[in-house]
């Protein structure tokens, strides 16, 4: 192992960790909003704080229906059709900036923080 | 008349077959974060790059991506374009940095893993037309570093074995 290998390792590690910590510190919020995009078009949004009981909604994906479950704790994909089923395997997302990306279905869900005076219509 | 190197043809065929099997097996292993893989197939690319020429390594990578997509039924779909972009980025970066001779096989493996991830993120960015995927880059880069480190060590061992046995 050469010195340059170690330099590369630590530069990328420290750089990536710094960016991650920056995202975590500046994206911390109790109020999260889930936005669902189908073919790059926002089709649904909900503030997680307003959810009393978890529910699921079906969105039309390229390979068939994509069923997404919304709860106070976060959002997850419970049913979809794709070769590797990556987005349903990913499980629940619960922090700002996190996303569920179902590429084969061209559907994605992102969680963003909501300002306190922002009104969200579900 | 050009002499056919039978040993070389057999070795390249074996490397291609091994990389295809590894790629298919890896597609069944989930790490709960999209785009995260161990990248063991890249180990075979590294072995080929250090044992044979750039032309042979390029052919090996392209055939692997093509054949794996046929076998998994993802040809010309989103995962195929992601694999192709990632594979081409990794290969070009490894060839460039190998020529510079500033990194060992482990460093080149890490560079390959990093550029593979950057290629995949760029492909996703153009498919989704959203900057959202860029948020994943730091996480994926950290994972790439460790997977590159691991595949680099494996490639060293495989290279040593090939030098002593063949």
Contacts between the chains, C-beta under 8 A, distances in Angstrom:
chain1	res1	chain2	res2	distance
A	1	B	104	5.6
A	1	B	106	5.3
A	1	B	107	7.6
A	2	B	102	7.3
A	2	B	103	6.1
A	2	B	104	4.6
A	2	B	107	6.3
A	4	B	102	4.9
A	4	B	103	5.2
A	4	B	107	5.9
A	5	B	103	5.7
A	5	B	104	5.5
A	5	B	106	5.2
A	5	B	107	3.5
A	5	B	110	7.0
A	8	B	103	7.1
A	8	B	107	5.7
A	8	B	110	6.1
A	8	B	111	7.1
A	9	B	110	6.5
A	9	B	145	6.0
A	9	B	149	7.1
A	12	B	110	7.7
A	12	B	114	6.5
A	12	B	141	5.8
A	12	B	142	7.7
A	12	B	145	5.5
A	13	B	142	6.4
A	13	B	145	6.0
A	15	B	138	8.0
A	15	B	141	7.9
A	16	B	137	7.8
A	16	B	138	4.0
A	16	B	139	7.6
A	16	B	141	4.5
A	16	B	142	4.8
A	16	B	145	7.9
A	17	B	138	7.4
A	17	B	142	7.0
A	19	B	137	7.8
A	19	B	138	4.3
A	20	B	138	4.6
A	20	B	139	6.8
A	20	B	142	7.7
A	23	B	135	6.9
A	23	B	138	7.5
A	37	B	130	7.5
A	40	B	128	6.8
A	40	B	129	5.4
A	40	B	130	6.8
A	83	B	72	6.2
A	83	B	73	6.5
A	83	B	74	5.3
A	83	B	77	7.3
A	83	B	79	6.3
A	84	B	27	6.2
A	84	B	30	8.0
A	84	B	79	6.9
A	86	B	30	7.2
A	86	B	34	4.7
A	87	B	34	6.9
A	89	B	30	4.8
A	89	B	32	6.6
A	90	B	32	5.7
A	90	B	33	7.1
A	90	B	34	6.3
A	91	B	32	6.1
A	97	B	135	5.2
A	98	B	135	7.9
A	99	B	132	5.3
A	99	B	133	7.9
A	99	B	135	6.9
A	99	B	136	7.8
A	101	B	34	5.9
A	101	B	124	7.2
A	101	B	128	7.1
A	101	B	132	7.5
A	101	B	133	7.0
A	103	B	78	4.5
A	103	B	79	7.4
A	103	B	82	7.6
A	103	B	124	6.7
A	103	B	127	6.5
A	103	B	128	7.3
A	104	B	77	6.4
A	104	B	78	5.4
A	104	B	79	7.2
A	106	B	127	8.0
A	106	B	128	7.7
A	108	B	128	6.5
A	108	B	130	7.3
A	108	B	132	6.8
A	110	B	132	5.6
